[in-house]
């Protein structure tokens, strides 16, 4: 028999337990500190090694299934594909929403790990833009998850995972800026905003792979630093640079 779904109040408590608390004395983020200890999630004992493996395995399987088949796949089917009993899955994730929350956190943690893995790249600019391309590819699944979590009280912006992802991506951005590959005035929050804006622009029209790549290239050109712009000139579509400049000289006086 499937366990009863906990009420919405439980989901909000679960979400609260995942967020950072703030140090009111200096209004700064306190790393590693979670919400008040009255949360039943925080009161739990640490998971055994085998339980951690089971939980991680469920998140891996669920993440792949939801990404490829949509969020409508039943949680019982997730358990079957993970090779675990339904009871085991429900002990880790009492509801499907709790599973969604954990996947969102996991994806943000992976963003941080991927960004840190590129910190020593020989070409900071190339590393930054390739990383940004992967972020854009990951947006659709994340947005589906967030829509499914609407009304639960879960806010990923207040999680420790989000804070860490901002730090990691920010470090990658600074390296690219110091190398002259990215504009010096770009901030990490703006990078994430652009990622979502590109996804929205792609989703607003039926775009083929070429149109999608062109749109991303235009946005990336806007991010490039002056030195990078010289080595990545933006060409007028369908015309060579010499013809484009000739056209500009002939028509510049007309003020068109």
KEMILO-535225 format. One record per residue (C-alpha): residue in three letters; x, y negated, z. Coordinates in Angstrom, 3 decimals, decimal comma. Layout:
N
<"ALA"; <X; Y; Z>>
...
//
This chain:
256
<"UNK"; <0,000; 0,000; 0,000>>
<"UNK"; <1,328; -3,422; -0,948>>
<"UNK"; <2,001; -5,657; 2,072>>
<"UNK"; <-0,286; -8,655; 2,504>>
<"UNK"; <0,930; -11,928; 1,019>>
<"UNK"; <2,011; -14,378; 3,718>>
<"UNK"; <0,111; -17,686; 3,803>>
<"UNK"; <1,391; -20,857; 2,153>>
<"UNK"; <2,620; -22,045; 5,570>>
<"UNK"; <5,145; -19,195; 5,576>>
<"UNK"; <6,409; -20,188; 2,141>>
<"UNK"; <6,938; -23,748; 3,284>>
<"UNK"; <8,855; -22,486; 6,327>>
<"UNK"; <10,939; -20,269; 4,061>>
<"UNK"; <11,696; -23,231; 1,828>>
<"UNK"; <12,569; -25,448; 4,797>>
<"UNK"; <15,004; -22,835; 6,043>>
<"UNK"; <16,940; -23,129; 2,807>>
<"UNK"; <17,512; -26,877; 2,951>>
<"UNK"; <20,262; -28,931; 4,479>>
<"UNK"; <19,754; -30,864; 7,644>>
<"UNK"; <21,155; -34,372; 7,808>>
<"UNK"; <23,380; -35,892; 10,433>>
<"UNK"; <21,261; -38,832; 11,603>>
<"UNK"; <24,234; -40,514; 13,292>>
<"UNK"; <25,993; -41,283; 10,004>>
<"UNK"; <23,269; -40,408; 7,479>>
<"UNK"; <25,618; -38,049; 5,675>>
<"UNK"; <25,115; -34,518; 4,517>>
<"UNK"; <26,281; -31,945; 7,036>>
<"UNK"; <27,697; -29,011; 5,147>>
<"UNK"; <26,596; -25,591; 6,235>>
<"UNK"; <23,875; -26,802; 8,589>>
<"UNK"; <20,396; -25,511; 7,896>>
<"UNK"; <16,991; -26,516; 9,133>>
<"UNK"; <15,998; -26,218; 12,825>>
<"UNK"; <16,468; -22,807; 14,365>>
<"UNK"; <12,738; -22,286; 14,960>>
<"UNK"; <12,528; -20,844; 11,441>>
<"UNK"; <12,001; -17,047; 11,464>>
<"UNK"; <14,396; -16,760; 8,519>>
<"UNK"; <17,289; -18,310; 10,446>>
<"UNK"; <16,525; -16,195; 13,510>>
<"UNK"; <17,161; -12,973; 11,596>>
<"UNK"; <20,312; -11,008; 12,225>>
<"UNK"; <22,939; -10,938; 9,463>>
<"UNK"; <22,225; -8,394; 6,745>>
<"UNK"; <24,201; -5,161; 6,622>>
<"UNK"; <26,565; -4,701; 3,698>>
<"UNK"; <24,208; -2,290; 1,922>>
<"UNK"; <21,286; -4,666; 2,427>>
<"UNK"; <23,323; -7,518; 0,919>>
<"UNK"; <24,128; -5,329; -2,091>>
<"UNK"; <20,451; -4,435; -2,510>>
<"UNK"; <19,420; -8,081; -2,299>>
<"UNK"; <22,039; -9,177; -4,810>>
<"UNK"; <21,054; -6,355; -7,150>>
<"UNK"; <17,381; -7,376; -7,005>>
<"UNK"; <18,326; -10,980; -7,828>>
<"UNK"; <20,446; -9,835; -10,779>>
<"UNK"; <17,691; -7,650; -12,194>>
<"UNK"; <14,894; -10,139; -11,528>>
<"UNK"; <16,870; -12,988; -13,065>>
<"UNK"; <17,456; -11,041; -16,271>>
<"UNK"; <13,879; -9,757; -16,516>>
<"UNK"; <12,251; -13,132; -15,887>>
<"UNK"; <14,594; -14,826; -18,356>>
<"UNK"; <13,853; -12,350; -21,139>>
<"UNK"; <10,213; -11,406; -20,462>>
<"UNK"; <8,777; -14,327; -18,522>>
<"UNK"; <7,665; -14,797; -14,936>>
<"UNK"; <4,548; -12,672; -15,330>>
<"UNK"; <6,426; -9,405; -14,762>>
<"UNK"; <4,975; -7,868; -11,533>>
<"UNK"; <7,222; -7,670; -8,498>>
<"UNK"; <6,573; -3,902; -8,317>>
<"UNK"; <8,078; -3,595; -11,796>>
<"UNK"; <11,138; -5,551; -10,651>>
<"UNK"; <11,603; -3,044; -7,833>>
<"UNK"; <11,269; -0,117; -10,260>>
<"UNK"; <13,866; -1,532; -12,641>>
<"UNK"; <16,198; -2,260; -9,748>>
<"UNK"; <15,890; 1,369; -8,655>>
<"UNK"; <14,579; 0,388; -5,220>>
<"UNK"; <11,418; 1,070; -3,280>>
<"UNK"; <8,776; -1,652; -3,242>>
<"UNK"; <9,068; -1,814; 0,548>>
<"UNK"; <12,779; -2,547; 0,310>>
<"UNK"; <12,170; -5,411; -2,099>>
<"UNK"; <9,397; -6,890; 0,056>>
<"UNK"; <11,634; -6,828; 3,124>>
<"UNK"; <13,979; -9,204; 1,329>>
<"UNK"; <11,333; -11,190; -0,569>>
<"UNK"; <7,882; -11,092; 1,085>>
<"UNK"; <6,269; -12,808; -1,913>>
<"UNK"; <7,012; -13,393; -5,552>>
<"UNK"; <7,484; -17,080; -4,741>>
<"UNK"; <10,178; -16,181; -2,205>>
<"UNK"; <11,939; -14,233; -4,960>>
<"UNK"; <11,668; -17,243; -7,292>>
<"UNK"; <13,210; -19,487; -4,617>>
<"UNK"; <16,131; -17,123; -4,140>>
<"UNK"; <16,752; -16,982; -7,894>>
<"UNK"; <16,811; -20,792; -8,123>>
<"UNK"; <19,345; -20,939; -5,274>>
<"UNK"; <21,395; -18,183; -6,893>>
<"UNK"; <21,471; -20,004; -10,238>>
<"UNK"; <22,698; -23,208; -8,602>>
<"UNK"; <25,388; -21,265; -6,787>>
<"UNK"; <26,448; -19,791; -10,131>>
<"UNK"; <26,653; -23,289; -11,619>>
<"UNK"; <29,099; -24,226; -8,845>>
<"UNK"; <31,155; -21,074; -9,372>>
<"UNK"; <31,332; -21,595; -13,145>>
<"UNK"; <32,379; -25,231; -12,721>>
<"UNK"; <35,099; -24,347; -10,199>>
<"UNK"; <36,403; -21,629; -12,514>>
<"UNK"; <37,129; -24,317; -15,134>>
<"UNK"; <38,963; -26,712; -12,818>>
<"UNK"; <42,356; -25,495; -14,041>>
<"UNK"; <41,512; -25,556; -17,762>>
<"UNK"; <44,275; -26,960; -19,977>>
<"UNK"; <41,776; -29,054; -21,946>>
<"UNK"; <39,470; -30,766; -19,408>>
<"UNK"; <37,308; -32,295; -22,122>>
<"UNK"; <36,659; -29,022; -23,904>>
<"UNK"; <35,966; -27,312; -20,579>>
<"UNK"; <33,451; -29,993; -19,585>>
<"UNK"; <31,481; -29,965; -22,835>>
<"UNK"; <31,384; -26,166; -23,112>>
<"UNK"; <30,113; -26,057; -19,530>>
<"UNK"; <27,476; -28,667; -20,370>>
<"UNK"; <26,272; -26,548; -23,301>>
<"UNK"; <25,715; -23,603; -20,961>>
<"UNK"; <23,774; -25,821; -18,556>>
<"UNK"; <21,443; -26,873; -21,360>>
<"UNK"; <20,862; -23,234; -22,316>>
<"UNK"; <19,884; -22,402; -18,716>>
<"UNK"; <17,321; -25,182; -18,258>>
<"UNK"; <14,215; -23,402; -19,667>>
<"UNK"; <14,264; -20,563; -17,126>>
<"UNK"; <14,901; -22,951; -14,253>>
<"UNK"; <11,996; -25,168; -15,289>>
<"UNK"; <9,662; -22,166; -15,499>>
<"UNK"; <10,668; -21,162; -11,969>>
<"UNK"; <10,129; -24,672; -10,610>>
<"UNK"; <6,652; -24,848; -12,162>>
<"UNK"; <5,816; -21,530; -10,522>>
<"UNK"; <6,967; -22,923; -7,156>>
<"UNK"; <4,894; -26,092; -7,343>>
<"UNK"; <2,961; -26,555; -4,107>>
<"UNK"; <5,190; -24,352; -1,949>>
<"UNK"; <7,172; -27,250; -0,487>>
<"UNK"; <10,414; -25,984; -1,976>>
<"UNK"; <12,737; -28,802; -3,090>>
<"UNK"; <16,017; -27,590; -4,632>>
<"UNK"; <17,482; -31,090; -4,438>>
<"UNK"; <17,733; -30,735; -0,657>>
<"UNK"; <19,486; -27,380; -0,653>>
<"UNK"; <23,123; -26,796; 0,156>>
<"UNK"; <23,476; -25,051; -3,199>>
<"UNK"; <22,472; -28,260; -4,997>>
<"UNK"; <24,947; -30,343; -2,992>>
<"UNK"; <27,730; -27,901; -3,828>>
<"UNK"; <26,816; -27,880; -7,520>>
<"UNK"; <27,018; -31,679; -7,606>>
<"UNK"; <30,467; -31,523; -6,028>>
<"UNK"; <31,736; -28,850; -8,409>>
<"UNK"; <30,355; -30,418; -11,581>>
<"UNK"; <31,504; -33,831; -10,355>>
<"UNK"; <35,077; -32,542; -10,048>>
<"UNK"; <34,880; -31,172; -13,603>>
<"UNK"; <33,560; -34,515; -14,827>>
<"UNK"; <36,338; -36,505; -13,111>>
<"UNK"; <39,032; -34,339; -14,706>>
<"UNK"; <37,509; -34,906; -18,153>>
<"UNK"; <37,289; -38,649; -17,494>>
<"UNK"; <40,925; -38,852; -16,386>>
<"UNK"; <41,898; -37,086; -19,597>>
<"UNK"; <39,993; -39,728; -21,593>>
<"UNK"; <37,525; -37,144; -22,917>>
<"UNK"; <34,447; -38,603; -21,193>>
<"UNK"; <33,375; -42,199; -20,604>>
<"UNK"; <34,645; -43,507; -17,288>>
<"UNK"; <31,282; -44,969; -16,250>>
<"UNK"; <29,345; -41,680; -16,382>>
<"UNK"; <28,173; -40,288; -13,027>>
<"UNK"; <27,423; -36,672; -12,208>>
<"UNK"; <23,736; -37,357; -11,543>>
<"UNK"; <23,439; -38,820; -15,026>>
<"UNK"; <24,983; -35,677; -16,480>>
<"UNK"; <22,230; -33,526; -14,954>>
<"UNK"; <19,595; -36,014; -16,122>>
<"UNK"; <20,933; -35,796; -19,674>>
<"UNK"; <20,864; -32,009; -19,550>>
<"UNK"; <17,148; -32,085; -18,732>>
<"UNK"; <16,499; -34,837; -21,282>>
<"UNK"; <18,119; -32,783; -24,051>>
<"UNK"; <15,985; -29,790; -23,092>>
<"UNK"; <12,848; -31,947; -23,190>>
<"UNK"; <13,793; -33,343; -26,600>>
<"UNK"; <14,434; -29,877; -27,990>>
<"UNK"; <11,179; -28,573; -26,566>>
<"UNK"; <9,089; -31,455; -27,931>>
<"UNK"; <9,566; -30,239; -31,505>>
<"UNK"; <10,067; -26,922; -33,220>>
<"UNK"; <13,790; -27,163; -33,893>>
<"UNK"; <15,949; -24,668; -35,729>>
<"UNK"; <19,442; -23,824; -34,538>>
<"UNK"; <21,043; -26,453; -36,770>>
<"UNK"; <18,765; -29,264; -35,570>>
<"UNK"; <19,293; -28,224; -31,967>>
<"UNK"; <23,081; -28,238; -32,358>>
<"UNK"; <22,939; -31,634; -34,067>>
<"UNK"; <20,886; -33,148; -31,238>>
<"UNK"; <23,327; -31,836; -28,619>>
<"UNK"; <26,276; -33,160; -30,658>>
<"UNK"; <24,723; -36,640; -30,751>>
<"UNK"; <24,312; -36,661; -26,963>>
<"UNK"; <27,843; -35,364; -26,453>>
<"UNK"; <29,216; -38,082; -28,738>>
<"UNK"; <27,560; -40,644; -26,492>>
<"UNK"; <29,390; -39,175; -23,494>>
<"UNK"; <32,838; -39,092; -25,061>>
<"UNK"; <35,565; -41,483; -23,961>>
<"UNK"; <37,302; -43,879; -26,341>>
<"UNK"; <40,268; -41,575; -26,932>>
<"UNK"; <38,012; -38,595; -27,564>>
<"UNK"; <35,842; -40,639; -29,946>>
<"UNK"; <38,826; -41,285; -32,189>>
<"UNK"; <39,393; -37,564; -32,627>>
<"UNK"; <35,656; -36,764; -32,958>>
<"UNK"; <34,299; -39,429; -35,381>>
<"UNK"; <30,541; -39,546; -35,833>>
<"UNK"; <29,726; -39,324; -39,542>>
<"UNK"; <26,679; -40,694; -41,266>>
<"UNK"; <24,570; -37,710; -42,283>>
<"UNK"; <24,973; -36,980; -45,992>>
<"UNK"; <27,690; -39,576; -46,611>>
<"UNK"; <31,450; -39,725; -46,217>>
<"UNK"; <32,963; -42,265; -43,784>>
<"UNK"; <34,317; -44,348; -46,691>>
<"UNK"; <30,916; -44,535; -48,378>>
<"UNK"; <29,223; -45,386; -45,102>>
<"UNK"; <31,645; -48,250; -44,410>>
<"UNK"; <31,292; -49,496; -47,987>>
<"UNK"; <27,508; -49,530; -47,580>>
<"UNK"; <27,858; -51,490; -44,330>>
<"UNK"; <30,099; -54,132; -45,973>>
<"UNK"; <27,666; -54,600; -48,864>>
<"UNK"; <24,631; -54,920; -46,658>>
<"UNK"; <26,055; -56,449; -43,488>>
<"UNK"; <25,405; -60,040; -44,597>>
<"UNK"; <21,714; -59,277; -45,110>>
<"UNK"; <21,150; -58,742; -41,412>>
<"UNK"; <19,107; -55,572; -42,046>>
//
